[in-house]
Structure formats: C-alpha cells, structure tokens
Amino acid sequence: MSPEVAAAWETIVARRGRIRIADLAASCGWSRKLLRSRFTAQIGLTPKRAAMLVRFDHAARALRAGHSTSNVALACGYSDQPHLHRDVLALAGCTPGALAGTGASAG
C-alpha cells in the first residue's frame, strides 16, 4: 500500500469516517479523482464508501452500548436521525432499535 493511501485510511479511521473526501485528497496532495482511483485499487473500496462504513461501525457500536439514536446520529456525524436510520437499514438490514437489541428505534 502506498504511504498516501495508508495515511488516507488512517485518517478515515482516526476521524471515525467524518471527513470530506476533498479534504482527504488535499491532505495527500492528490486530486479527488486520483485518491479515488488509487484508494480503490489498493483498498477495494472508494474512500467515500470506506468512510461511510467506518462511520457506520462507530454508530453501531454506540447503539449496541445503549446510546439513543438521536445522540448517536449527532455524535457520528449523520445529518439527522432518518439519515442514521437509512444507513442502518441499508447496511445491517434492520432498524437502529433492532441493531441495539431493543426491538424499536430509541429516540
């Protein structure tokens, strides 16, 4: 893995997926297109998808720890609770409440 791609991955993880791809590319000294191309070739995901999955992982852990969906959405950088709900549904196939083990979406 190139040092730039490794640094981009480490930044995504350190920022818990909360980073603009343009800022990530600039930190590498690359264009967004070049970052996307090299990151995808070396990681197997686009930087945007990687950031989304890292952010989702952080949110899922917080939900399982018993935090409310509103607090998780805010803490994890989702625009609102419906945004978190859509990602959980798309990535986990269930509601945030079901993911948390409560069976219903906590507010």
Disulfide bonds with the S-S distance in Angstrom:
none
